[in-house]
Amino acid sequence: MSVHKDLIKHAANQHETYQKFLALDQQREQYIEEAIELCKQGLPFSTDKINAVTNSINKINLRFIPTRQNVTGEMVQEFVKKL
């Protein structure tokens, strides 16, 4: 019975961690969209918030969560040029 409870606890912890990942990933995408919009308008933008969230995502320790690449200003500008 103890093993069963441990497995349930482990699954609950993984689920909680995955939900945290989903929230951070959504926030990252929002920050990327903000940077893209500012870049389109020719306004200054920063990737600091994007990369702070990216670093938080990459610290999550679940095997099935992919790591995310840090974003540079040049990457945002190149993306906007392709639109």
N, C-alpha and C positions, 0 to 999 in steps of 0.2 A: 504494500500500500504506500509506503514511503517513496518508492521509486516512481509510482504513478503521480503522487503529489509533486515530486521534483520535476517530472516531465511537464506537468501542467504549468508549474511556475516558470520553467524555462521557456515554454511556448508563449506564455503571457509576456515575459520580458522581451522576447524577440518581436512580438506583435507591437509592443509599446515602442521599441526602438525603430521598427519599420514605419510606424505612424510618424515618429519624429523625423525620419528621413523624408517621408512624403511632404511634410510641412516645410522642411528646409528646401527641398527641391522646388516646390512651388514658389517659395519666396525668392529663390535664386532666379527662376525664370522671370519673375516680376521685375527684379532688378535689371536683368538683361534687357527686357523690353523697355524699361525706362531709359537705359543708356542708349539704346537704338533710337528711340524717339528724340532724345536730345541731340544725338549725332545727326539725324536727318535734318533737324532744324538749324544745324550749324552752331549749336550751343555747346559750352564745355560740359564734359561728363567725366565721371570717375568709375573705375571698376573696383574700387575698394570694398564696397558693400557686397558686390558679387563674389569677390574672392574670400571675404570673411565667411560668408555662408558656405562657399565651396570647401574651405578648410574644415568647417564644422562637419559637413557631409563626409568628407574623406576620413574623419576621425571615428566615424561610426564603424563598429566592428561586427559586421554581418557579412558572411561570405557572398551572399547573393545580391548585395548592394554594390553597383558599379562605382568606381571612383570618378570624380568629375575633374576636368581640367580647369586650371585658373585661366581667367580671361584677361587679355591685354586690350589696351585702347586701340591698338592696330587691328586686332581681330574684329572689334566692333566696327571700325571704319571700313574694313574690307567687306564685311557683311552688308553694310549699308550701300556700298558701291555696287554690289551685285543685285540689289533690289531694283 
